[in-house]
Amino acid sequence: MNRIARKSGLAALALTMSLGMAACGGSDEADTASDETTSSPSETMSEEETPMEEESSDAMGAADGTFGEGCAAIPADGAGSFDGMATEPVATAASANPLLKTLVTAVGEAGLVDTLNSAENITVFAPTDDAFAKLPKKTLDAVLADKEQLTAILTHHVVGETLTQDNLAGTFETLNGDELVVEGEGEMFTADAEEQAKIICGGIQTANATVYVIDTVMMPQM
């Protein structure tokens, strides 16, 4: 009878241990399932955020390579923004830029809109409204009324090749057939040895041109 009792006790102990191990195993499996369930939304969120990050990077692309304190005046959105101007040829792009209203009027008066829009890989030094305001009103009115002189002045601001920040310093032939000297380095450049027009926002990209906004109208040698 004692042997029977001992056997019954061992069997009960074995059953108890078996149930305990099964319970622990079930808990481990539940924890694993819980971990997998918890990690899935995180992985899904990461996958969803990646395209948004890429989209943000693309949106900033048009501003890459621009420099100068005057760039802060360029609108953040719309046709006159860096992104907006990058999709249009240069004369059309300039018409949306709030800094270049007088230049756009002058280009229209000279009949150069189609010429500039159809040119390829050009560089334009674009005087701001404040640059034109430095000219005496009588002088500006006379220039705007003289198409030949106006054309010579405006084409003096255009170089028939792409100038980047790295190769901006040098002497270049303009569409007016004369020379334009650009001096400086880094982010500090001036155009025209006599006028010393300061580049206040450089490296703006349009569909067919690179634009450097300047603070002075440069007069060609007449």
Order of alpha helices (4+ residues) and beta strands (2+ residues): alpha-alpha-alpha-alpha-alpha-beta-alpha-alpha-alpha-beta-beta-beta-beta-beta-beta
